[in-house]
Amino acid sequence: MVVDLFRANQNFYSKNKWLKFLALEWMLQNMVLTVSLMIRNNMYVSWHALAYKRLGVYVFIALTFIGLITMLIKIFRAKSFFYLIRVNAWAALIIMCGVCSVNWDIFIAKYNVEFHDGAQLDTDFLLKLSPKAYPYILDRMDKVVSQIEAHEYNP
């Protein structure tokens, strides 16, 4: 792990140019993998619609990307391990507070009914959402029924 590579005085050592270069390469590779995961999750959502765990993957991706950026800041600006823990903890707290402020059942129902372009609409999942989402689903029952009929005849 990169944190182990930059413990003690290694982060403040004047001749650690190659170590920093290799760490940068490794971090950039991880950022590419994170973007790849985002693209794959977007493709999965576009085909299978939105669900709680798919939203959780987005939160995980955001926290991972923030962690990679703060690790780069730690390495190239000679910050301490405490800086890394403090900034990432604040980022996690802010993201979790933001996640808790959204009614995800209504958001999922709206997204799955309105933006179902090619996605399979899982009516059983929609019925498992909280009753707060039911009025929205019932108001757009024509779209739900048309989506169900479209997938019944699609092999």
matplotlib code that plots the C-alpha trace (Angstrom):
import matplotlib.pyplot as plt

x = [0.0, 1.2, 0.7, 3.3, 5.8, 5.6, 5.7, 8.2, 10.7, 10.3, 7.7, 10.1, 13.3, 14.9, 16.0, 12.7, 12.0, 11.7, 9.5, 7.2, 7.1, 6.2, 3.6, 2.1, 2.0, 0.3, -2.3, -3.1, -3.6, -6.0, -7.8, -8.2, -9.6, -12.0, -13.3, -13.6, -15.7, -17.9, -18.5, -19.3, -21.8, -23.4, -23.8, -25.3, -27.7, -28.7, -29.6, -31.0, -32.3, -31.4, -31.3, -29.9, -26.7, -25.9, -26.2, -23.9, -21.3, -21.5, -20.8, -17.9, -16.5, -16.7, -15.0, -12.3, -11.6, -11.4, -9.0, -6.8, -6.6, -5.9, -3.1, -1.5, -1.8, -0.1, 2.7, 3.5, 2.9, 4.6, 1.5, 1.3, -0.7, -3.0, -3.9, -4.9, -7.2, -8.7, -9.5, -10.9, -13.0, -14.5, -15.2, -16.9, -19.0, -20.0, -20.9, -22.8, -24.8, -25.6, -26.7, -29.0, -30.7, -32.2, -35.4, -33.9, -37.2, -38.8, -35.6, -35.3, -39.0, -38.7, -35.5, -36.7, -40.1, -39.0, -35.5, -36.0, -34.6, -34.0, -33.7, -35.8, -38.4, -38.5, -42.0, -41.4, -38.6, -40.8, -43.4, -40.8, -40.0, -41.5, -45.1, -43.9, -43.0, -46.4, -48.2, -45.5, -45.6, -49.5, -49.5, -47.3, -48.9, -49.3, -45.5, -45.1, -47.6, -46.1, -42.6, -43.9, -45.6, -42.5, -40.4, -43.0, -42.7, -38.9, -37.1]
y = [0.0, 3.5, 4.7, 2.1, 3.3, 6.9, 6.3, 7.9, 10.1, 8.7, 11.3, 14.1, 12.5, 14.8, 11.9, 10.1, 11.3, 7.7, 6.6, 9.5, 8.8, 5.2, 6.1, 8.6, 5.9, 3.5, 6.1, 7.1, 3.4, 3.1, 6.3, 4.7, 1.5, 3.7, 5.5, 2.1, 0.9, 4.0, 3.3, -0.4, 0.6, 3.1, 0.4, -1.9, 0.7, 1.5, -2.2, -3.3, 0.1, 1.6, -0.2, 0.4, -1.5, 0.2, 3.5, 2.2, 1.4, 5.1, 6.2, 3.7, 5.0, 8.6, 7.8, 5.8, 8.6, 11.2, 8.8, 8.6, 12.3, 12.9, 10.3, 12.2, 15.4, 13.7, 12.4, 15.5, 18.1, 16.2, 15.8, 13.6, 10.4, 12.3, 14.7, 11.7, 10.3, 13.7, 14.7, 11.3, 11.1, 14.5, 13.5, 10.3, 12.2, 14.8, 12.2, 10.1, 13.2, 14.0, 10.4, 10.4, 13.6, 12.0, 9.9, 7.1, 5.2, 8.1, 8.8, 5.2, 5.0, 8.2, 7.1, 3.6, 4.6, 7.7, 6.7, 3.1, 3.3, -0.4, -1.2, -4.1, -2.6, -4.9, -4.4, -6.7, -4.3, -1.3, -2.8, -3.4, 0.3, 2.3, 3.4, 7.0, 5.9, 4.4, 7.6, 8.3, 4.8, 4.8, 8.2, 6.7, 3.3, 3.6, 3.7, 0.8, -1.3, -0.5, -1.4, -4.7, -5.5, -4.6, -7.0, -9.8, -10.0, -9.4, -12.8]
z = [0.0, -0.8, 2.8, 3.9, 1.3, 2.5, 6.3, 8.6, 6.8, 3.3, 2.4, 3.5, 2.1, -0.6, -2.9, -3.3, -6.8, -8.3, -5.4, -6.0, -9.7, -9.2, -6.7, -9.2, -11.9, -9.5, -8.4, -12.0, -12.8, -9.9, -11.1, -14.6, -12.9, -10.9, -14.0, -15.7, -12.8, -13.1, -16.8, -16.1, -13.4, -15.7, -18.3, -15.7, -14.5, -18.1, -18.7, -15.3, -14.0, -10.6, -7.3, -3.8, -4.2, -7.6, -5.8, -3.2, -5.9, -6.9, -3.3, -3.1, -6.4, -5.1, -1.8, -3.6, -6.1, -3.3, -1.4, -4.4, -4.9, -1.2, -1.4, -4.3, -2.3, 0.7, -1.4, -3.5, -0.9, 1.9, 4.1, 7.1, 7.6, 10.0, 7.1, 5.0, 7.7, 8.6, 5.0, 4.0, 7.2, 6.4, 2.8, 4.0, 6.5, 3.9, 1.4, 3.9, 5.1, 1.5, 0.8, 3.9, 2.8, -0.3, -0.4, -2.5, -2.9, -4.7, -6.7, -7.8, -8.7, -10.8, -12.5, -13.3, -14.7, -16.6, -17.9, -18.6, -22.1, -22.8, -19.1, -17.8, -15.4, -12.3, -11.1, -8.1, -7.0, -7.5, -5.2, -2.5, -2.4, 0.5, 0.2, -0.4, -3.9, -4.7, -5.7, -8.3, -9.7, -9.8, -11.6, -14.4, -14.5, -18.3, -18.7, -16.3, -18.2, -21.6, -20.3, -18.9, -22.3, -24.2, -22.2, -22.4, -26.1, -26.2, -25.9]

ax = plt.figure().add_subplot(projection="3d")
ax.plot(x, y, z, "-o")
ax.set_aspect("equal")
plt.show()
